[in-house]
Amino acid sequence: MKVQLKRHVLKTVSYRILGTLITVIAAYSLGVSFEMSSLLGVGELLIKPIIYFLHERIWYKWIKFGLKK
């Protein structure tokens, strides 16, 4: 079975949406207003991909754990 790139992209997008919804629901269930919960979700949606990218680059460039030569 061959996995296509578009499957990975769709999986990534759906995971990010799921993560954002969980953040909004968790904040709202803790008593934060729906408007503020939504703002948290949007902020997370914008910031977390950048953090992930930087994290991935650090691992790629400087952390050699688990690599075989």
C-alpha positions as CSV (number, residue, x, y, z in Angstrom):
1,M,0.0,0.0,0.0
2,K,1.4,3.4,-1.0
3,V,0.6,6.4,1.2
4,Q,0.2,9.7,-0.6
5,L,1.4,13.1,0.7
6,K,-2.1,14.5,0.6
7,R,-3.1,11.9,3.2
8,H,-0.4,13.2,5.5
9,V,-1.5,16.8,4.9
10,L,-5.1,16.0,5.6
11,K,-4.2,14.1,8.7
12,T,-2.1,17.0,10.0
13,V,-4.9,19.5,9.4
14,S,-7.6,17.3,11.0
15,Y,-5.4,16.8,14.0
16,R,-4.8,20.5,14.4
17,I,-8.5,21.2,14.2
18,L,-9.2,18.5,16.8
19,G,-6.6,19.9,19.1
20,T,-8.0,23.4,18.8
21,L,-11.5,22.2,19.5
22,I,-10.3,20.4,22.6
23,T,-8.6,23.6,23.9
24,V,-11.8,25.7,23.3
25,I,-14.0,23.1,25.0
26,A,-11.6,22.7,27.9
27,A,-11.4,26.4,28.5
28,Y,-15.2,26.9,28.2
29,S,-15.8,24.0,30.7
30,L,-13.5,25.7,33.2
31,G,-15.7,28.8,33.2
32,V,-14.0,30.9,30.5
33,S,-16.4,32.8,28.3
34,F,-17.1,31.3,24.9
35,E,-15.6,34.4,23.2
36,M,-12.4,34.1,25.3
37,S,-12.3,30.3,24.7
38,S,-12.5,30.9,21.0
39,L,-9.7,33.5,21.1
40,L,-7.6,31.0,22.9
41,G,-8.4,28.4,20.2
42,V,-7.5,30.8,17.4
43,G,-4.3,31.9,19.1
44,E,-3.3,28.2,19.6
45,L,-4.1,27.5,16.0
46,L,-1.7,30.2,14.9
47,I,1.1,29.6,17.3
48,K,1.4,25.8,17.7
49,P,2.4,25.1,14.1
50,I,5.2,27.6,14.4
51,I,6.4,26.0,17.7
52,Y,6.2,22.6,16.1
53,F,8.2,23.7,13.1
54,L,10.9,25.2,15.3
55,H,10.9,22.1,17.5
56,E,11.3,19.9,14.4
57,R,14.2,22.0,13.1
58,I,16.0,21.8,16.4
59,W,15.7,18.0,16.5
60,Y,16.8,17.8,12.9
61,K,19.8,20.1,13.3
62,W,21.2,19.5,16.8
63,I,19.7,16.4,18.4
64,K,21.2,13.1,17.1
65,F,19.4,10.7,19.5
66,G,18.2,7.6,17.8
67,L,20.1,8.1,14.5
68,K,22.3,5.4,13.1
69,K,25.3,6.2,11.0
